[in-house]
Amino acid sequence: MVGYWDEMFALERRVDEVMRSFFGTRTTPIFKEFMPTTDVFDRKGDLVVRAELPGLDAEKDLKVSVEEGALVIAGERHHKEEVKEEAYYRMETSYGAFTRRVPLPDGIDEDTITAEYKDGVLEVVVPKAATQIEAPTMKEIPVRVAKAIKAA
């Protein structure tokens, strides 16, 4: 019976080694670039930009501005080491600096734009901007299908 448990512990150690070499350890984590999901939509003629920014300190790490005809949302989500004596087997949370740009129509009043951060979600409202956006035109591009070359 002891031999069985020795084999199980050896297998567990080997799996741990493989996981650490693939995913990294707590001291060598693999970070993915953070890019917040962003929705842009019309609400009663207002252009609304909503970005999911959980874990961000909005007062320190978030900036909303209008630059060169675009709404710019920029910031950084910092990695905070909270696990004391455990190694990560998988880390899916992304960290780092980000910038999202949303083009704005000409003639908007920048002084009327509002931004609110609540429960990890930033919502920016550009009053009456959605009514100024021209509907995009659509042109279908035909797809040519190439004939397969016959094998000799």
Summary of the structure (lengths in Angstrom):
residues: 152
radius of gyration: 24.9
end to end distance: 63.4
largest distance: 79.8
contacts: 306
relative contact order: 0.20
helix: 21%
strand: 32%
